[in-house]
């Protein structure tokens, strides 16, 4: 009888020992598997962080002010109270045109998409064109204009625009940013940014007709209007 009890006790101890070994092996396997997974998880996190890093803009503050924040197709920016803006196309011009005493430094022209527009801004923009699904496509033309004479003049800037998609735009009334007043005193320089809603953003060129230069006192024409073509490559 004693032998049977001792045998049963030995079998019980062996079973307990085997269970402990199994649990230890399972725990070791779990720990090893966890340690193997950690590097890949870290790599995934680092990869995600790398994907959201924005390209560095190496331009000087003066260049950014002159050319604007968006210069590479696909660049985006979130404007406070205006939604998201994306650059669809750009024409680098950097050409100085003289119209009498005026020096017109044409910098660039951009086709932009403005989405997620707030409702109060939509109500304003509908005066200048169609706003569909809280977004617009628009043409932006940047320039610096200098009156090099001491004569006070009146100049309305862009008079008319015609795109290769057969769209005609009033250069004064349709500028939704209402860039500047048209009075230029002697020896002044102004930075101008014109913005026009487009029905069709897939444009290749734009015919830009500039206003004539007028004497500020008599409103007599000093220099006639002229036109310039902007080409998107």
C-alpha positions in Angstrom: 0.0 0.0 0.0 2.8 2.4 0.8 4.4 1.6 -2.5 1.3 2.6 -4.3 1.0 5.9 -2.5 4.6 6.7 -3.1 4.3 5.8 -6.8 1.2 8.1 -7.2 3.1 10.9 -5.4 6.0 10.5 -7.8 3.7 10.6 -10.8 2.1 13.8 -9.5 5.4 15.5 -9.0 6.6 14.5 -12.5 3.4 15.9 -14.0 3.8 19.2 -12.1 7.4 19.4 -13.2 6.4 18.9 -16.9 3.7 21.6 -16.6 6.2 24.1 -15.2 8.6 23.3 -18.0 5.9 23.8 -20.6 4.8 27.1 -19.0 8.4 28.3 -18.9 9.0 27.4 -22.6 5.8 29.1 -23.5 6.8 32.2 -21.6 10.2 32.2 -23.2 8.7 31.8 -26.6 6.4 34.8 -26.0 9.2 36.9 -24.8 11.4 35.9 -27.8 8.6 36.6 -30.2 7.9 40.0 -28.6 11.6 40.9 -28.9 11.7 39.9 -32.5 8.6 42.1 -33.3 9.9 45.2 -31.7 12.4 46.2 -34.4 9.9 45.9 -37.2 7.3 47.9 -35.3 9.9 50.6 -34.7 10.8 50.6 -38.4 7.2 51.0 -39.3 6.9 54.0 -37.0 10.0 55.5 -38.4 8.8 54.9 -42.0 5.5 56.6 -41.2 7.3 59.6 -39.7 9.6 59.8 -42.8 6.5 59.9 -45.1 5.1 63.0 -43.4 8.3 65.0 -43.5 7.8 68.0 -45.7 10.5 68.9 -48.2 12.9 71.6 -47.0 12.5 75.0 -48.5 16.0 76.3 -49.0 15.0 79.7 -50.4 15.7 82.9 -48.6 12.9 84.9 -47.0 13.1 87.4 -49.8 12.7 84.7 -52.4 9.7 83.2 -50.6 8.1 86.6 -50.4 8.7 87.3 -54.1 7.7 83.9 -55.5 5.1 82.8 -52.9 5.1 79.8 -50.6 4.1 77.1 -53.2 6.6 76.6 -56.1 6.6 72.8 -56.7 3.5 71.2 -58.3 1.7 69.3 -55.6 2.8 71.6 -52.8 0.0 72.3 -50.3 -0.7 74.8 -47.6 -3.4 75.3 -45.0 -4.6 78.9 -44.9 -6.2 80.1 -41.7 -9.9 80.7 -42.4 -9.5 79.9 -46.1 -9.1 76.1 -46.4 -6.4 74.0 -48.1 -4.5 75.3 -51.2 -2.6 73.1 -53.6 -0.4 74.1 -56.5 -1.6 72.5 -59.8 0.7 74.2 -62.3 3.2 77.0 -62.4 4.8 79.2 -65.1 8.1 80.8 -64.0 8.3 84.1 -65.9 10.8 86.4 -64.3 10.6 89.0 -67.1 10.6 92.8 -66.8 8.3 94.6 -69.3 8.4 98.4 -69.7 5.2 100.3 -70.3 6.4 103.9 -70.5 7.6 104.9 -67.1 6.2 101.7 -65.6 8.5 98.7 -65.0 6.4 95.5 -64.7 8.4 92.7 -63.2 6.4 89.5 -64.0 7.4 86.9 -61.5 5.2 83.8 -62.0 1.7 82.6 -62.7 0.1 79.7 -60.8 -2.9 77.5 -61.2 -4.2 76.6 -57.7 -6.9 74.6 -56.1 -8.6 75.9 -53.0 -10.6 73.2 -51.1 -12.4 72.9 -47.8 -13.4 76.6 -48.1 -15.4 77.9 -45.1 -19.0 78.8 -45.7 -18.6 82.5 -45.1 -15.8 82.7 -47.7 -17.9 80.7 -50.2 -20.6 83.4 -49.9 -18.0 86.0 -50.8 -16.3 84.1 -53.7 -19.6 83.4 -55.5 -19.5 87.0 -56.6 -16.5 86.2 -58.8 -17.3 82.7 -60.1 -18.7 79.2 -59.4 -17.8 77.5 -56.1 -18.4 73.8 -56.4 -18.2 71.3 -53.5 -16.6 74.0 -51.4 -13.6 74.4 -53.7 -12.4 76.5 -56.6 -9.6 76.5 -59.1 -8.0 79.8 -59.7 -5.2 81.6 -61.6 -2.8 83.7 -59.6 -0.4 86.2 -61.3 2.4 87.8 -59.2 4.3 90.9 -60.2 6.2 94.0 -58.9 5.3 97.3 -60.6 7.4 100.4 -60.3 6.6 103.9 -61.5 10.1 105.2 -62.4 9.0 108.8 -63.2 7.9 111.6 -60.8 4.6 111.9 -62.6 1.5 110.7 -60.8 -0.4 108.1 -62.9 -3.4 105.9 -62.9 -3.0 102.2 -64.0 -5.6 99.5 -63.6 -3.1 96.6 -64.0 -4.6 93.7 -65.9 -7.5 94.7 -68.1 -8.6 91.3 -69.6 -7.4 87.7 -69.6 -8.2 85.1 -72.2 -7.3 81.4 -71.6 -6.8 78.8 -74.3 -10.0 77.2 -73.0 -11.9 80.1 -74.5 -12.6 81.7 -71.1 -12.5 85.5 -70.9 -12.0 87.2 -67.6 -12.4 90.8 -66.5 -9.0 91.7 -65.0 -10.3 94.4 -62.7 -13.8 93.3 -61.6 -13.0 89.5 -61.4 -9.9 89.8 -59.2 -11.3 88.3 -55.9 -8.4 89.6 -53.8 -8.8 93.2 -55.1 -5.0 93.6 -55.2 -4.3 97.3 -55.1 -5.8 100.7 -55.9 -4.9 102.1 -59.3 -3.1 105.3 -58.2 0.7 105.4 -58.6 2.5 108.4 -57.3 5.9 109.4 -58.6 8.7 107.0 -57.8 6.8 104.2 -56.1 6.9 100.4 -56.2 4.1 98.0 -55.5 3.8 94.2 -55.2 0.7 92.9 -56.9 -1.0 89.5 -56.7 -4.0 89.0 -59.0 -6.4 86.1 -58.4 -9.1 84.9 -60.8 -11.5 81.9 -60.5 -11.2 79.5 -63.5 -14.0 77.5 -65.0 -11.3 75.1 -66.5 -8.0 74.8 -64.7 -6.4 72.7 -67.4 -4.9 75.7 -69.2 -1.7 75.8 -71.4 -1.5 79.6 -72.0 -3.1 82.8 -71.0 -3.3 86.0 -73.1 -2.9 88.9 -70.6 -4.0 92.4 -71.7 -2.7 95.2 -69.6 -4.5 98.5 -69.0 -3.3 101.8 -70.5 -1.3 104.3 -68.4 -3.3 107.5 -67.7 -2.3 110.9 -66.3 -3.6 111.2 -62.8 -4.9 114.8 -63.2 -6.3 114.8 -66.7 -6.9 111.1 -67.3 -5.3 111.4 -70.7 -3.6 108.3 -72.0 0.1 108.4 -71.6 0.9 104.8 -72.7 -1.4 102.5 -74.7 -2.5 99.1 -73.5 -0.4 96.1 -74.5 -0.6 92.3 -74.1 1.7 89.5 -73.0 1.3 85.7 -73.3 1.9 83.5 -70.3 2.8 79.8 -71.2 2.5 76.8 -68.9 4.8 74.0 -69.9 
